[in-house]
Amino acid sequence: MLPDLNRIKVFYFIFDTRSVAQAAKELNITSSAVSQALAKLEGELKVQLFTRLHRKLVPTAAGEELFSIVSPFIRDLETGIDNILRARDVPSGMLRIGSPIEFGKSYFPRIFAAFRKDYPEVVFTMSLGDPSEIFPMVSSGELDFGLVDIFLTRDQVFGDLGQYSIEPLIDEEVILACSKTYYDREIKGDHSFENLAGKEFISYQKTSLTLRNWFKHHFNRFSIELNRVMTADSHQAVINGILNDLGMGVIARHIVGSAIESGKIVPVGTGQKEVINKISLVQLQDKIPSLTEKTFIRFLKQDILDSGMSDGFLI
């Protein structure tokens, strides 16, 4: 069983000061209360922690060992409490943020660096994943908040969404695209369901959910078999597959804007409006954000509106 933690605290100050009277002064209690707590702790542990030599206290081997265990905890506790209290007044400490993989890799390091210029005491931990991973981590408290992209896994169930506050931040246009070489060889201007569905595809997920959702949106057809020639859990890998003429893939238009302008990548449209993938901010509904969280979220929203990060997005 763990010993009484109040007595451990008293022991720490006795050891640190080598004096019952000084420990009492540090703890703002009487010397008698300190002596009683020490006696009870030794009785609880059934071991002597100090040898009494007149008014001098000499730690025993057991006392030395107990102090070596207790002192790092006490020091870390004092530092941690100071940090917690400081965070009420100045943005500081660690922010734990979840993000879609490509969005997180592409944009968050720059935003973190810009934010730390104003608030150097803030550090970041970033978890990259799809909504099926980010939602549970927000729910369990592993993340302070997360960003999720809704379209890519639109038909998945993430549990009770009522427990979350979900605020759309960015709309990004999602397109089906292929290389110019593949388009001229295989598509040839025929964007019909019959022609497209029989071609080669590069999938972002093993389930092909992103591709299936694209076909559902444009043709109202979902239960189809697609010829997937490559599956990768990276948006950039899908783009590289497209550029190497492997087939068609669903990608965010803004990421390949320059390749579309140069003619290297060709969007395969149907005349309908393109799919819009909403990147949304997710927090627990009843959570009270810390000063650090509120400051960073405000900074992020402003950066989305004002910086080059928003170029190519539909804001």
N, C-alpha and C positions, 0 to 999 in steps of 0.2 A: 504493500500500500504506500501511496505517496504521503510524505510527512506534511504536516500543516504548513501551508505556504507563508502564512504570516510569521511563523517562527523561523522559517528559512530566511525571510527578509531581515529579521532581527539578527540572526546569525551572521548574515553578510556584513552588516554594519559593525557588529562586534569584531569580526575578523579584520575588517578594513581599518578600523580605528585602534584595535587592540585594547579597547577600553569600554567597560559597561557604561560609565558615565557619559563618555563622548558619543557612544551609540544612542543613548537615551536622548541626548541633545539633538542629534541628527534626525531622529524619528519623532521628536517632540512628545515623548512619553517619559514616565518616571524611570529611574534606575532600577527600582524594585520590579517594575513591569518587564524590563529587559532581562534581569536576572531570572525571573520566573519563566519567561519564554524560553531562555536557553536551557534551563533545567528540564522543562517539559519536553523540549526537542531531544535532549540527550536521553531522557527516559523513553521517548517514543522510538528512537533509533537503537536504544540499548547500547550506546557507545559514548565514551567521553570525547568531547570535541576540543576542550582546552584543559591545560594543566594550570591550576591557580597557584601562583607564587606571590604571596602577599597581595599587592595591588596590580600585579602584572599577570596577563593572560598569555600563555604559550600554546599555540595550536598543536594538537596531537596529529599523528599521521592521518587519522580519520578526518580531523578538522581540515587539514590541508587538502585532502582529496575532495571533501564536500565543497570547499570553496572553489576548487578548480572546475567543478561542475556548475556551480551556481553563478560565479562571477560573469562569465560570458553572457548568460541569460539576462542578468540584471543590467549590464551595460547596454546590450542590444535593446532591451525593453525601454530604457531611458531614452536612447537615440530614436527608437521607433515612435514613442509617445511624442517626442519633440517634433518629429516629422509630421505626424498626424495633426498636431495642433497648428503647425506652420501652414499646412495645406488648406486650412480654413481661411487664411488671409492672402496667401500667394500661391498661384498655380505651381505645383511641385509634385514629386513622387511619380509613380508608374501609372501609365494608361495602358489598358489591355484592350486591343481593338481587333475585331474580326473583319475580313474583307474578301470579296471575290478575288480569285487568284491573280488574274491579269491586271485588274484595276489596282489591287494592292501593290503588286510588283512595279507597276508603271508609275504610279502617282504618289503613293504614301511616303516613300523615302524623301522626296522633295518637300512635301508638306511638313513632315516631321522636322526637317532641317530648318525650314523657314520659321516654324513655330518656336523652335528652341533658341532662335536668335533673340526672341522677346522673352522667353521663359526657359532659361537654361537649366532649371532644376527639374524639368519634366523629362522622363525617359519613357520609352515605348516598348511594348511587346505586341507583335502583330501575328495573328493566326489567319492563314489563308485557306479558304475552302468554299464549298457551295452552301446554299441555304440549309440543307439537311444537316450540315455540321455547325454552322454559325448559330442558328436558332437555339439548339440545345445548350450551347456554351454560354449564350446570353442568359438563358433560363436558369442555369445552374450557378451563375455568378462567376464563371471562369473568365468572362469577358465583361468589360464595363459597358460596351455597346458594340454593334456590328453594322456593316453595310452588306446588303444582300442584293443579288440580281434576280428578279422575279421570273422573267421569261424563261431562262435556261432550264428551270425545273418547275415550271408552272403547275404541272399536274401532281406533283408530290405533296404529301400531307406532312405538315410540320408540327402537328399537335394543336393545342388550343391557342390560336393566334390572338384570342382576346386578352391574353396576359401580356401582350407586347404593345408598345407604341411604335407604329410603322409610319414613317414620314418620307415620301418620295423626294429624292434630291436631284436625280439626273435621269433624263430619258435618253437612251442611246439607240440609234437605228441599227437593227440587226438585218443582215442581208445574206442571201445565198450567193456565192461567188465562185469563180474558177479562174484559171489563168487564161490569157488570150489564146495561147496555143490549144489548150483543151477546148475552149469555146468554139474555135474555128473547126476543130477536128470532130467534136462530138455533139455540140448543141446546135450549131449552124442556124441560130435565130429561132429555133423551135422551142418555145418555153411552155409547151403543153405538159399536162401531168403525165401523159403516156410516155413522152420522150424523156422528161427529167427523171422520173422515178426509176427508169431502167439503167441509169448511168452509175458511175463510180462515186463514192462519197468518202469524205474524211470526217470522222465523228469525234466530237469533244468528249462523249461519254460512252460507256459500254452499252447503255440502253438506247442510244441514238435519240434520246428524248428531245434534244435541241433540234435535230433534223425533223423529227416527227411533228414537233410543234410548228415548225415552219410550213410543212405540207398541210397541216390542219388549218393554219391561218389562211393560206393562199388557195387551197383547193378543197377544204373541208374533208380531207382524207387523212386518217391517222393510222389505222391498222394496215401498214404496208411493210413489205420486206424490202430492205435497202441493201445494196451491195457495198458494204463498208470495206474499203481497201486499207484503211489505217484508222486506228483509234488512239487518241492521245489526250491526256488530261491537262493539256496546255494550249491556250488560245494561239500562242506564237507557233507551236508545232503544227497546228492546223493551217495557219497562214503559210508556213514554209512548205507544207504538203501541197497546198494550192499552187504556190509559185513554181513547184517542181512538176506540175502537170499531172498530179495523182488523181484529181477529181474535184468535186465540188464540196464546199463546206460552209457552215453558217458562222459568220463572223460579225464583229462590230464594225460598222462602216468607218467610224472616225479613226480606228487604228490603222486602216489601210488606205486612208484618203489619198496619200501621195501616189501609191501604187495604182489606184483607180485613175487618177488624173494622168499618169504616164502611160496608161493602157496595159500595164502588166497584169492587172486583175480586172475582171469583167463582172459586174453585178448581174445576176440572173433574175429579173423582175417578172411580174405577172400582170402588171397594170393596176393591181391593188396597192393600197398603202403598205409600206414595209412594216414588219413587226417592230414594236417598240419594247425594248428591255428596260424596265424601271429599276434603277439602283436606289435602294431605300435605306434610310437610317432606322435601325431596330434597337429599341431599349425596352427594359421591363416597364410595364405600364405604371406601376406605383412606386418605382424607384425615385429617390431624390438625388439628382446628379450632384457630384461634388463640384467645387469651384473649378477644379482643373478640367473636369469633363465638360462643364458648360462653356468654359473659355475656349477649349479646343474645338468643340462642335460649332461654336459661333465663328471661329477662325476658318474652319473647313468650309462652311456654307459660303462665307464671303469669298474664299479662294476659288470655289467652284464658279461663282458669278464673275469674278474679276480677272482671274489669271488665265494664262494660256492653256491650262488644264481643261477648260471648258470648250475649247475650240473643237468644232465637229460634233458636239453634243447638241441635242435639242433641249434647251433649258426652259 
